Structure formats: structure tokens, C-alpha cells
Amino acid sequence: MAANRTYLSPAEIPPVIPVFPLTGALLLPRAELPLNIFEPRYLAMVDDAIGGGRLIGMVQPDESLPAVEQGPQVHKVGCLGRLTQFGETGDGRYLITLTGICRFRIVEELATTTPYRQFRIDTSPFAKDFEASAGEAAVDREAVLAALAAFLEANKLEADWDGIRQAGTETLVNALSVMSPYGALEKQALLEAKDLKARADMLVAITQMMLARMPGDGEGSLQ
């Protein structure tokens, strides 16, 4: 069934997908992104996805470009997700979770009759995304954990450290990137990082810069 399908290569991805443009939303391979769906056009998109391949693409609007008739222009790189959880609320909303499959590059937007936008995509530049744990050995895991610890301490937050230490490196890096409170440009940069090591290094660097800008006595330093 489509609900349980595993995608193993770019050849298995349909060339045209529905796309949800959403500022600040980051989806990455094998990471999860919860979404609260309430606009009619995106409710229709979810309905159609459930009845089809359960695939939805996430992209961020590109606020540096003027809007077009269909809506805001979007960044050229997004991530394709599979709808893995679905719930309805009493007020007409859907609560869904997407699980990332792979990144894609937009080729063109299609003229369609659906209320939501559809794009032709190319996933071939991101073939490595289909390989679980690819590049983990190159990641400085301790630097990622140190950045997380400093961020939590600076913001007086708690975390399940047993669960964090048991998580695989890819899961750790991608989940922290998805959950990070950083801006749209930082999240787009994390999405477009060439590999897991580059994403981890970028995540640490962004966290260091954020901590350096915070008022305080320097206790948040990662050094």
C-alpha cells in the first residue's frame, strides 16, 4: 500500500508532486515534521494525498522575489515527505505528520486545476538522501551534542539526554535541524547542505552565533 511504501531511489519518485509552501518549515530525509492544516486548499491537498501516493513536498517561500499569480515564489530546493500520521479535529483541521524521503530541485510549476500548487521536480541530485545513515562517520557528533547542551543551558530548557545519546547521528542532526528555532534563511541553508557533515557543521556554527548574540556572562560559550 502507498501508506507503507519505502522509496529506495530517485527513479521511484513521481515527477510531479503537490507542494506546500511554508516559511520556517524544514523537512529532512527520515525526520518528522508535524503540521496543522487548516486552509481549504491544503485540506484538499491532504485529501488527495491520502487517496494517492501520500506524498507532499515542503518548500519555503523565497521572500527576496516578487509573488506570482499562483502565490509566493519559492526556493528551488525542498524536501519530499510521506504522510505517516493523520488526525482530524472537531473544528475542521487536520493534524498530520510528514516523514522526509529525499530533497528535490524544482524544475517548473505546472498549470493545474487543483486549489494547491503542483511542481515538476528532480530528485536525482540528491540520490544520497535515500541511503540511511550516509555520512555519519564524518560528523563531529560531540560538537553537535556540545552545541545542543549549550543551547539548552542558555535557554534554561530540559532534554531527554538518554534518548539523545541513543539516537543515531543522522537522526540526531536532522531532528535537531528540523526542531531548531532559527530563521527561514538558516533553515534553507541547513536543507541545502551538501551532506550530513556539512549540515552538522552548519548547525553547530549557527548555534554558536546565536549564543554569542545572547545577553549574559558568556556561560553559553561552546569553547
C-alpha positions as CSV (number, residue, x, y, z in Angstrom):
1,M,0.0,0.0,0.0
2,A,1.1,3.6,-0.6
3,A,0.9,4.3,3.2
4,N,3.7,1.8,3.9
5,R,5.8,2.2,0.8
6,T,9.5,2.7,1.1
7,Y,11.2,4.7,-1.6
8,L,14.7,3.5,-2.5
9,S,15.9,5.7,-5.4
10,P,15.1,8.8,-7.4
11,A,13.6,6.5,-10.1
12,E,10.8,5.6,-7.7
13,I,9.7,9.2,-7.1
14,P,6.9,10.6,-9.3
15,P,8.0,13.6,-11.4
16,V,5.1,15.8,-10.3
17,I,4.1,16.4,-6.7
18,P,1.8,18.7,-4.7
19,V,3.8,21.3,-2.8
20,F,3.1,23.1,0.4
21,P,5.0,26.4,0.7
22,L,5.5,27.3,4.3
23,T,8.0,29.7,5.8
24,G,10.2,28.3,8.6
25,A,9.2,24.7,7.9
26,L,12.1,22.3,7.4
27,L,11.7,18.7,6.4
28,L,14.8,16.4,6.0
29,P,15.2,12.8,5.0
30,R,13.8,10.4,7.7
31,A,13.0,13.3,10.0
32,E,9.4,14.0,11.0
33,L,7.5,17.3,10.6
34,P,4.2,17.8,12.3
35,L,1.8,20.1,10.6
36,N,-1.5,21.8,11.5
37,I,-3.6,22.1,8.3
38,F,-6.5,24.5,8.2
39,E,-6.5,26.4,4.9
40,P,-9.1,24.8,2.5
41,R,-6.6,24.4,-0.4
42,Y,-4.2,22.5,1.8
43,L,-7.0,20.4,3.3
44,A,-7.8,19.4,-0.3
45,M,-4.1,18.7,-0.8
46,V,-4.1,16.3,2.1
47,D,-7.3,14.6,1.0
48,D,-5.8,14.0,-2.4
49,A,-2.5,12.8,-1.0
50,I,-4.4,10.3,1.2
51,G,-6.2,9.0,-1.8
52,G,-3.0,8.7,-3.8
53,G,0.7,8.2,-3.0
54,R,0.6,10.1,0.3
55,L,3.4,12.4,-0.9
56,I,3.6,16.1,-0.2
57,G,6.6,18.4,-1.0
58,M,7.6,21.1,1.5
59,V,9.3,24.3,0.3
60,Q,9.9,27.7,1.7
61,P,8.7,30.8,0.0
62,D,11.6,33.0,-1.3
63,E,10.8,36.3,0.2
64,S,13.5,38.0,-1.9
65,L,11.4,37.6,-5.1
66,P,8.1,39.1,-6.0
67,A,5.0,37.0,-5.8
68,V,3.5,35.4,-8.9
69,E,-0.1,34.7,-9.8
70,Q,-0.1,31.3,-8.1
71,G,1.4,32.7,-4.9
72,P,4.8,33.4,-3.5
73,Q,7.8,32.3,-5.4
74,V,9.6,29.5,-3.7
75,H,13.2,28.3,-3.1
76,K,14.4,25.9,-5.7
77,V,15.2,23.1,-3.2
78,G,12.6,21.4,-1.0
79,C,12.0,18.1,0.6
80,L,9.5,15.4,-0.3
81,G,7.6,13.8,2.6
82,R,5.3,10.8,3.1
83,L,2.2,11.3,5.1
84,T,2.7,8.9,8.0
85,Q,0.2,10.2,10.6
86,F,-3.2,11.7,10.2
87,G,-5.8,13.0,12.6
88,E,-8.9,15.2,12.4
89,T,-10.0,17.9,14.9
90,G,-13.5,18.9,15.8
91,D,-13.1,22.3,14.1
92,G,-12.2,21.1,10.6
93,R,-8.4,21.0,10.9
94,Y,-6.1,18.1,10.0
95,L,-3.1,17.2,12.2
96,I,-0.6,15.4,10.1
97,T,3.0,14.3,10.2
98,L,5.3,14.0,7.2
99,T,8.3,11.8,7.2
100,G,11.0,13.0,4.9
101,I,12.1,10.9,1.9
102,C,14.5,13.0,-0.1
103,R,15.3,16.5,-1.2
104,F,14.3,17.7,-4.6
105,R,15.1,20.5,-7.0
106,I,12.1,22.3,-8.7
107,V,12.1,22.1,-12.5
108,E,8.9,24.0,-13.2
109,E,5.5,24.9,-11.8
110,L,2.5,23.3,-13.6
111,A,-0.7,25.0,-14.6
112,T,-3.3,22.9,-12.8
113,T,-7.0,22.9,-11.8
114,T,-6.3,21.9,-8.2
115,P,-6.5,24.6,-5.5
116,Y,-3.0,23.8,-4.4
117,R,0.2,24.1,-6.4
118,Q,2.0,21.3,-8.2
119,F,5.6,21.2,-9.4
120,R,7.7,19.1,-11.6
121,I,10.7,18.0,-9.6
122,D,14.1,16.3,-10.0
123,T,15.4,14.2,-7.1
124,S,18.5,12.9,-9.0
125,P,20.9,15.4,-7.5
126,F,20.0,14.0,-4.0
127,A,20.4,10.3,-4.6
128,K,22.4,10.0,-1.4
129,D,19.3,11.0,0.6
130,F,17.9,7.5,0.0
131,E,20.9,6.0,1.9
132,A,20.0,5.9,5.6
133,S,23.0,6.9,7.8
134,A,25.1,8.0,4.9
135,G,28.0,10.2,6.0
136,E,27.5,9.6,9.7
137,A,31.2,8.7,10.3
138,A,32.4,12.1,9.1
139,V,30.1,14.0,11.6
140,D,31.7,15.5,14.7
141,R,28.9,14.1,17.0
142,E,30.5,15.5,20.1
143,A,30.4,19.0,18.7
144,V,26.7,18.6,17.9
145,L,26.0,17.4,21.4
146,A,28.0,20.3,22.9
147,A,26.1,22.8,20.9
148,L,22.8,21.3,22.0
149,A,23.9,21.3,25.6
150,A,24.9,25.0,25.4
151,F,21.7,25.9,23.7
152,L,19.6,24.2,26.3
153,E,21.5,25.7,29.2
154,A,21.4,29.2,27.8
155,N,17.6,28.9,27.3
156,K,17.0,27.0,30.6
157,L,15.5,24.0,28.8
158,E,15.5,20.3,29.7
159,A,16.0,17.4,27.4
160,D,15.9,13.6,27.4
161,W,19.6,13.0,27.3
162,D,19.3,9.2,27.4
163,G,17.2,9.3,24.3
164,I,19.5,11.8,22.6
165,R,22.6,9.7,23.3
166,Q,20.9,6.6,21.9
167,A,19.8,8.3,18.7
168,G,21.8,7.6,15.5
169,T,23.9,10.5,14.3
170,E,21.8,11.1,11.2
171,T,18.6,11.1,13.3
172,L,20.2,13.5,15.8
173,V,21.5,16.0,13.2
174,N,18.3,16.0,11.1
175,A,15.9,16.1,14.0
176,L,17.8,19.0,15.7
177,S,17.8,20.9,12.4
178,V,14.0,20.4,11.9
179,M,13.3,21.5,15.5
180,S,15.7,24.4,15.6
181,P,14.2,27.8,16.3
182,Y,16.3,29.5,13.6
183,G,15.1,31.7,10.8
184,A,13.9,30.8,7.3
185,L,17.3,31.5,5.7
186,E,19.2,29.4,8.2
187,K,16.7,26.6,7.7
188,Q,17.1,26.8,4.0
189,A,20.8,26.6,4.3
190,L,20.5,23.5,6.5
191,L,18.3,21.9,3.9
192,E,20.7,22.6,1.1
193,A,23.8,21.5,2.9
194,K,25.6,19.1,0.6
195,D,25.8,16.2,3.0
196,L,25.3,15.3,6.7
197,K,28.7,16.5,7.8
198,A,28.1,19.9,6.2
199,R,24.6,20.1,7.8
200,A,26.0,19.2,11.2
201,D,28.9,21.8,10.9
202,M,26.4,24.4,9.9
203,L,24.0,23.6,12.8
204,V,26.9,24.0,15.2
205,A,28.0,27.2,13.7
206,I,24.5,28.7,13.6
207,T,24.1,27.8,17.3
208,Q,27.4,29.3,18.2
209,M,26.5,32.6,16.5
210,M,23.1,32.6,18.2
211,L,24.6,32.0,21.6
212,A,27.3,34.7,21.0
213,R,24.5,37.3,20.4
214,M,22.6,36.4,23.6
215,P,23.0,38.7,26.6
216,G,24.7,37.2,29.5
217,D,28.0,36.5,31.2
218,G,29.4,34.2,28.5
219,E,28.3,30.9,30.2
220,G,26.7,29.8,26.9
221,S,30.1,29.7,25.1
222,L,30.8,26.4,23.3
223,Q,34.6,26.8,23.8
